Amino acid sequence: MKEIKRDTYLKELIDRRGIPLIKVITGVRRCGKSYLLNPIFKDYLISDGVPEDHIIYLNLELLENEKLHDREALHAFILDQVKDNSEYFLLLDEIQLVNRFESVLSSFLAKGNLNVYVTGSNSKFLSSDIVTEFRGRSEQIHMYPLSFAEFMTAYDSNKYDGWQEYIRYGGLPLIMHYSDSRQKMSYLNEVQQNIYLKDIIERHSVRNDTALRSLIEIVASSVGSLTNPYKLENTFKSKVNVSLSHNTINDYLGKLEESYIIECAKRFDVKGKQYMDTPVKYYFTDIGIRNSFVGFRQIEENHIMENVIYNELRHRGYQVDVGVVEIYERNLKTMEKSKKHVEIDFVANQGDRKYYIQSALTINDTEKRAIEARPLNNIDDFFKRIIVTGDLMLPGREENGIVIMNILDFLLNEDSLDREMS
């Protein structure tokens, strides 16, 4: 198998070199945090001229490093490796295994010549906790499973076959090692059952694990749909025939977000420029895990494509909301106007950049085009409006200024949102 490129995250690690803060790599389990530290970042440092004895990498999960779970032993071991005041790189994988590690990391940071990079996540400790513990003394590099472009760096066939693989099995890096579909499904089932669910159950002492699993299945089956705890409570009662309070549902959803399994997209009033109350939308950070939760049924490309677009925007560093636009409709019989809210799938923000994006599996006729374009045509500002479609077509700009591009063009070109269209 070819090497998977994670250049976006490598650049983030490089850019933070020399900054006197603890660099914490966060992300859902099995997304490739350890692999990013070693070999990707370690190999880069060596190629950049850093002496190997100035790079201290420790995988604290390994049996031979178990003695270093004692903070004083770890402290002594590291200081013994640091021979002078020149620049050193300390790469610690699974730091949570060290008892009371906070004071050790603070000590390393205080030395001044140590670049400290850490990962950490298990059922009792998530990498997000490290960020909380070192607020003001740390920087977060948040990592997602493979984007489609990253996936294609190691995929052996064409992009069309790759797309079909990706929307079924997702982007957890180890999935690339399996060639058989049954092995891929087995791996994803193993991860979601014995890592993701088990972590949440153990970490939070969840007693009703059946209800938790049923809730995830409901969210997975309606990905991209507007919902809230009250609506999910009713759905839970009708589908599972069990009562689960909206407070418990809200608590479970929070745990899933905290574990980076799902993300929440809030609604934003485009004209009023303010956030709206519930409902919201939930998206899975990995499509393969989403599909595993629904038994690899309901592989509906329109909803999955929407989830992939959301993940791609987040991978590129955008804040992503669901846009709401107020329009007025005229009743053709009475000629009276009535107010109506229409939805823009995504409002993507990054600094002073903003994009309005619709996800449409197909716009192969005039009516479908008009439906997707309608919310975009009712935006008053000058920011770019885009329809991403599953139709095979060259990117271009419509007379109304809306840019239309194919999903693969959008995903495989990092600058796809900014490309000029004629």
C-alpha positions as CSV (number, residue, x, y, z in Angstrom):
1,M,0.0,0.0,0.0
2,K,1.2,3.5,-0.8
3,E,2.0,5.9,2.0
4,I,-1.0,8.0,3.0
5,K,-0.3,11.7,2.8
6,R,-1.5,13.9,5.8
7,D,0.1,17.1,4.6
8,T,-2.5,19.4,6.1
9,Y,-1.7,18.2,9.6
10,L,2.0,17.9,9.0
11,K,2.1,21.6,8.1
12,E,0.2,22.5,11.3
13,L,2.9,20.7,13.3
14,I,5.7,22.4,11.4
15,D,4.1,25.8,11.7
16,R,4.0,25.5,15.5
17,R,7.7,24.6,15.8
18,G,9.4,26.8,18.4
19,I,6.2,28.1,19.9
20,P,6.5,27.7,23.7
21,L,3.2,25.8,24.1
22,I,2.3,22.1,24.4
23,K,1.0,21.0,21.0
24,V,-1.9,18.6,21.6
25,I,-3.2,16.5,18.7
26,T,-6.9,15.7,19.2
27,G,-9.4,13.8,17.2
28,V,-11.6,10.7,17.1
29,R,-9.8,7.5,18.0
30,R,-8.2,5.6,15.1
31,C,-8.0,8.7,12.9
32,G,-4.2,8.5,12.7
33,K,-2.9,10.7,15.5
34,S,-0.1,8.4,16.4
35,Y,1.0,7.9,12.8
36,L,1.1,11.6,12.4
37,L,3.7,11.9,15.2
38,N,5.7,8.9,14.0
39,P,6.6,8.3,11.2
40,I,5.3,11.4,9.4
41,F,6.4,14.2,11.7
42,K,9.5,12.4,12.9
43,D,10.7,11.6,9.4
44,Y,10.1,15.3,8.4
45,L,12.3,16.5,11.3
46,I,15.1,14.1,10.3
47,S,14.8,15.2,6.6
48,D,15.0,18.9,7.8
49,G,18.3,18.3,9.5
50,V,17.3,17.7,13.1
51,P,19.7,15.1,14.6
52,E,17.9,11.9,15.5
53,D,19.2,12.0,19.1
54,H,17.3,15.4,19.4
55,I,14.0,13.7,18.6
56,I,12.6,11.8,21.6
57,Y,9.6,9.7,20.6
58,L,7.8,7.5,23.1
59,N,4.8,5.3,22.5
60,L,3.6,4.9,26.1
61,E,1.3,2.0,25.2
62,L,4.3,-0.3,24.5
63,L,5.2,-2.8,27.2
64,E,8.9,-1.7,27.2
65,N,7.7,1.8,28.2
66,E,5.4,0.8,31.0
67,K,8.0,1.8,33.6
68,L,7.7,5.3,32.3
69,H,4.1,5.6,33.4
70,D,5.5,6.8,36.7
71,R,5.9,10.6,36.2
72,E,9.2,10.8,38.1
73,A,10.6,8.0,36.0
74,L,9.5,9.7,32.8
75,H,10.9,13.0,33.9
76,A,14.3,11.5,34.7
77,F,14.4,9.6,31.5
78,I,13.7,12.6,29.3
79,L,16.1,14.9,31.1
80,D,18.8,12.2,30.7
81,Q,18.2,12.4,26.9
82,V,18.5,16.2,26.8
83,K,22.3,16.8,26.7
84,D,22.5,20.5,26.0
85,N,20.5,23.7,25.4
86,S,19.9,23.2,21.7
87,E,16.4,22.5,20.3
88,Y,14.9,19.1,21.1
89,F,11.6,17.5,20.0
90,L,9.6,15.5,22.5
91,L,6.8,13.4,20.9
92,L,4.7,11.6,23.5
93,D,2.0,9.2,22.4
94,E,-0.8,8.3,24.8
95,I,0.3,10.7,27.5
96,Q,-2.7,9.9,29.7
97,L,-1.0,6.6,30.7
98,V,1.4,8.6,32.9
99,N,0.1,9.2,36.4
100,R,-0.3,12.9,37.1
101,F,1.4,13.8,33.9
102,E,0.4,17.5,34.1
103,S,3.4,18.6,36.3
104,V,5.8,16.6,34.0
105,L,4.6,18.4,30.9
106,S,4.8,21.7,32.6
107,S,8.4,21.0,33.7
108,F,9.4,20.1,30.1
109,L,7.8,23.2,28.8
110,A,9.6,25.4,31.3
111,K,13.0,24.1,30.1
112,G,12.6,26.4,27.0
113,N,14.4,24.2,24.5
114,L,11.8,21.4,24.3
115,N,9.2,21.3,21.6
116,V,6.5,19.2,23.2
117,Y,3.9,17.3,21.1
118,V,1.4,14.9,22.7
119,T,-1.6,12.7,21.9
120,G,-3.9,11.0,24.4
121,S,-7.2,9.2,24.3
122,N,-8.9,6.2,25.9
123,S,-12.0,5.5,27.9
124,K,-10.9,7.4,30.9
125,F,-9.1,10.3,29.2
126,L,-9.6,12.1,25.9
127,S,-7.2,14.3,24.1
128,S,-9.7,17.1,24.6
129,D,-9.1,16.8,28.4
130,I,-5.4,17.6,27.8
131,V,-6.5,20.8,26.1
132,T,-8.7,21.7,29.0
133,E,-6.0,20.9,31.6
134,F,-3.4,23.1,29.8
135,R,-5.7,25.9,28.8
136,G,-3.4,28.9,28.0
137,R,-0.4,26.6,27.8
138,S,-1.3,24.5,24.9
139,E,-2.4,24.6,21.3
140,Q,-4.7,22.1,19.6
141,I,-4.2,20.5,16.3
142,H,-7.5,18.8,15.6
143,M,-7.4,15.8,13.3
144,Y,-10.1,14.2,11.2
145,P,-10.2,10.8,9.5
146,L,-8.9,10.8,5.9
147,S,-10.4,13.4,3.6
148,F,-11.2,12.0,0.1
149,A,-8.1,13.7,-1.3
150,E,-5.9,12.0,1.4
151,F,-7.7,8.7,0.8
152,M,-6.8,8.9,-2.9
153,T,-3.1,9.4,-2.2
154,A,-3.0,5.7,-1.2
155,Y,-5.9,4.3,-3.2
156,D,-4.8,2.1,-6.2
157,S,-7.7,2.6,-8.6
158,N,-9.4,5.6,-10.2
159,K,-11.3,8.4,-8.4
160,Y,-14.7,7.1,-9.4
161,D,-14.1,3.7,-7.8
162,G,-12.4,5.5,-4.9
163,W,-15.5,7.5,-4.3
164,Q,-17.7,4.4,-4.1
165,E,-15.3,2.9,-1.6
166,Y,-15.0,6.1,0.4
167,I,-18.8,6.6,0.8
168,R,-19.2,3.1,2.0
169,Y,-16.2,2.4,4.2
170,G,-15.0,5.9,5.1
171,G,-11.6,7.3,6.0
172,L,-10.2,5.6,9.1
173,P,-6.6,5.0,7.8
174,L,-6.4,1.3,8.7
175,I,-9.3,0.5,6.4
176,M,-6.9,1.0,3.5
177,H,-5.0,-2.1,4.6
178,Y,-8.0,-4.4,3.8
179,S,-9.0,-5.5,0.3
180,D,-12.0,-7.6,1.2
181,S,-15.3,-5.9,1.9
182,R,-16.2,-8.3,4.7
183,Q,-12.9,-7.5,6.4
184,K,-13.6,-3.8,6.1
185,M,-17.0,-4.1,7.6
186,S,-15.7,-6.3,10.4
187,Y,-13.0,-3.8,11.2
188,L,-15.5,-0.9,11.3
189,N,-17.9,-2.9,13.5
190,E,-15.0,-3.7,15.8
191,V,-14.0,-0.1,16.1
192,Q,-17.5,1.2,16.8
193,Q,-18.5,-1.5,19.2
194,N,-15.3,-2.2,21.2
195,I,-13.6,1.2,21.0
196,Y,-16.1,4.1,20.5
197,L,-19.1,2.7,22.4
198,K,-17.0,1.0,25.0
199,D,-15.0,4.2,25.7
200,I,-18.2,6.2,26.3
201,I,-19.8,3.5,28.5
202,E,-16.6,3.1,30.6
203,R,-15.7,6.8,30.8
204,H,-19.2,7.9,31.9
205,S,-20.4,4.7,33.6
206,V,-23.4,4.6,31.2
207,R,-25.8,1.9,32.5
208,N,-28.2,1.8,29.6
209,D,-25.8,0.9,26.8
210,T,-28.6,-0.5,24.7
211,A,-30.4,2.9,24.7
212,L,-27.1,4.7,23.8
213,R,-26.6,2.4,20.8
214,S,-30.2,2.8,19.7
215,L,-29.9,6.6,19.8
216,I,-26.7,6.5,17.7
217,E,-28.5,4.3,15.2
218,I,-31.4,6.8,15.0
219,V,-29.0,9.7,14.5
220,A,-27.0,7.7,11.9
221,S,-30.2,6.8,9.9
222,S,-31.2,10.5,9.7
223,V,-27.8,12.2,9.1
224,G,-28.2,15.7,7.9
225,S,-31.8,16.0,9.0
226,L,-32.9,18.8,11.4
227,T,-33.5,17.4,14.8
228,N,-33.5,18.1,18.6
229,P,-33.7,16.1,21.8
230,Y,-37.5,16.4,22.0
231,K,-37.9,15.1,18.4
232,L,-35.4,12.3,19.1
233,E,-37.3,11.4,22.2
234,N,-40.5,10.9,20.1
235,T,-38.6,9.0,17.4
236,F,-37.0,6.8,20.1
237,K,-40.4,6.0,21.6
238,S,-42.0,5.1,18.2
239,K,-39.1,3.2,16.7
240,V,-37.6,1.5,19.8
241,N,-40.7,1.4,21.9
242,V,-38.8,2.6,24.9
243,S,-39.0,5.9,26.7
244,L,-35.8,7.9,26.9
245,S,-36.0,11.5,28.3
246,H,-34.9,14.4,26.2
247,N,-32.4,15.3,29.0
248,T,-30.8,11.9,28.8
249,I,-30.7,12.1,25.0
250,N,-29.1,15.5,25.2
251,D,-26.5,14.1,27.6
252,Y,-25.8,11.2,25.3
253,L,-25.4,13.5,22.3
254,G,-22.9,15.6,24.3
255,K,-20.9,12.5,25.0
256,L,-20.8,11.5,21.3
257,E,-19.6,15.0,20.4
258,E,-17.0,15.0,23.2
259,S,-15.6,11.8,21.7
260,Y,-15.5,13.4,18.3
261,I,-17.9,10.7,16.8
262,I,-20.4,13.3,15.7
263,E,-20.4,17.1,15.2
264,C,-23.3,19.5,15.5
265,A,-24.1,22.2,12.9
266,K,-26.3,25.0,14.2
267,R,-28.8,27.0,12.2
268,F,-27.8,30.6,11.3
269,D,-30.1,33.3,10.1
270,V,-28.3,34.7,7.1
271,K,-30.2,38.0,6.9
272,G,-30.6,38.5,10.7
273,K,-27.0,37.5,11.2
274,Q,-27.7,35.5,14.4
275,Y,-27.9,31.9,15.5
276,M,-31.3,30.3,15.9
277,D,-32.5,27.8,18.6
278,T,-33.0,24.2,17.8
279,P,-33.4,22.1,15.7
280,V,-29.8,21.4,14.6
281,K,-28.1,18.9,12.3
282,Y,-25.6,16.1,13.3
283,Y,-22.9,14.8,11.0
284,F,-20.6,11.8,11.6
285,T,-16.8,12.5,11.5
286,D,-16.4,9.2,9.6
287,I,-18.8,7.9,7.0
288,G,-17.7,4.3,7.5
289,I,-18.5,4.4,11.2
290,R,-21.9,6.0,10.4
291,N,-22.6,3.1,7.9
292,S,-21.5,0.6,10.5
293,F,-24.0,1.9,13.0
294,V,-26.8,1.3,10.4
295,G,-25.5,-2.2,9.5
296,F,-24.2,-0.9,6.1
297,R,-27.8,-0.4,5.0
298,Q,-29.2,3.0,4.1
299,I,-26.2,3.9,2.0
300,E,-28.1,6.9,0.5
301,E,-25.6,8.8,-1.6
302,N,-27.4,12.1,-1.3
303,H,-27.2,12.2,2.5
304,I,-23.7,10.7,2.6
305,M,-22.5,13.2,0.1
306,E,-23.8,16.0,2.3
307,N,-22.0,14.6,5.3
308,V,-18.8,14.3,3.2
309,I,-19.0,17.9,2.1
310,Y,-19.5,19.0,5.8
311,N,-16.4,16.9,6.8
312,E,-14.3,18.4,4.0
313,L,-15.2,21.9,5.0
314,R,-14.2,21.1,8.6
315,H,-11.0,19.4,7.4
316,R,-10.2,22.7,5.6
317,G,-10.6,24.6,8.8
318,Y,-14.0,26.2,8.3
319,Q,-16.7,26.9,10.9
320,V,-19.8,25.4,9.3
321,D,-23.4,26.3,10.0
322,V,-26.8,25.5,8.4
323,G,-28.1,28.7,6.7
324,V,-31.6,29.9,7.0
325,V,-33.0,32.5,4.6
326,E,-36.4,34.3,4.9
327,I,-38.3,34.6,1.7
328,Y,-41.8,35.7,0.7
329,E,-44.0,33.6,-1.5
330,R,-47.0,34.8,-3.4
331,N,-50.2,32.7,-3.4
332,L,-51.2,32.5,-7.1
333,K,-54.9,32.2,-6.2
334,T,-55.2,35.0,-3.6
335,M,-52.0,36.9,-4.7
336,E,-51.2,37.3,-1.0
337,K,-47.6,37.1,0.1
338,S,-46.6,34.8,3.0
339,K,-43.3,34.5,4.8
340,K,-41.2,31.3,4.5
341,H,-37.8,30.0,5.6
342,V,-35.6,28.1,3.2
343,E,-32.4,26.3,4.0
344,I,-28.9,26.6,2.7
345,D,-27.0,23.4,3.5
346,F,-23.8,25.0,4.6
347,V,-22.5,28.5,5.5
348,A,-18.7,28.1,5.7
349,N,-16.7,30.8,7.6
350,Q,-13.0,31.3,8.0
351,G,-11.8,34.7,9.0
352,D,-13.2,37.2,6.4
353,R,-14.0,34.4,4.0
354,K,-17.5,33.1,3.6
355,Y,-19.2,30.6,1.2
356,Y,-22.8,29.5,0.8
357,I,-22.9,25.9,-0.3
358,Q,-25.7,23.6,-1.5
359,S,-25.3,19.8,-1.7
360,A,-27.3,18.3,-4.5
361,L,-26.8,14.7,-5.7
362,T,-28.3,15.8,-9.1
363,I,-29.5,18.9,-10.8
364,N,-30.1,17.3,-14.1
365,D,-33.3,19.2,-14.9
366,T,-34.5,22.8,-14.7
367,E,-36.8,22.3,-11.8
368,K,-34.1,20.7,-9.5
369,R,-31.7,23.4,-10.4
370,A,-34.2,26.1,-9.5
371,I,-35.0,24.4,-6.1
372,E,-31.3,24.3,-5.1
373,A,-30.6,27.8,-6.4
374,R,-33.6,29.5,-4.8
375,P,-32.1,30.0,-1.3
376,L,-28.8,31.2,-2.8
377,N,-30.6,33.7,-5.0
378,N,-32.2,35.3,-1.9
379,I,-28.9,36.2,-0.2
380,D,-28.2,39.9,-0.1
381,D,-24.4,39.9,0.4
382,F,-21.6,39.4,-2.1
383,F,-20.0,36.2,-0.8
384,K,-19.6,33.2,-3.2
385,R,-22.6,30.9,-3.7
386,I,-21.9,27.3,-4.8
387,I,-23.8,24.2,-5.7
388,V,-21.8,20.9,-5.3
389,T,-23.4,18.2,-7.3
390,G,-22.9,14.5,-8.0
391,D,-23.5,15.0,-11.7
392,L,-20.5,14.6,-13.9
393,M,-19.9,18.1,-15.3
394,L,-17.2,20.7,-15.7
395,P,-17.2,23.5,-13.1
396,G,-18.8,26.7,-14.2
397,R,-20.7,29.8,-13.3
398,E,-24.4,30.3,-14.0
399,E,-25.9,33.6,-15.2
400,N,-27.1,34.3,-11.7
401,G,-23.5,34.1,-10.4
402,I,-23.9,30.7,-8.8
403,V,-20.9,28.4,-9.2
404,I,-21.7,24.7,-10.0
405,M,-19.0,22.0,-9.5
406,N,-18.9,18.2,-9.3
407,I,-18.3,16.6,-5.9
408,L,-15.0,15.1,-7.0
409,D,-13.7,18.4,-8.3
410,F,-14.7,20.0,-5.0
411,L,-13.0,17.3,-2.9
412,L,-9.8,16.8,-4.9
413,N,-8.8,20.4,-5.4
414,E,-7.8,22.1,-2.2
415,D,-8.6,25.6,-3.7
416,S,-11.9,24.5,-5.3
417,L,-13.9,27.1,-3.4
418,D,-11.7,30.0,-4.6
419,R,-11.2,29.0,-8.2
420,E,-12.3,31.6,-10.7
421,M,-15.1,30.3,-13.0
422,S,-16.0,31.8,-16.4
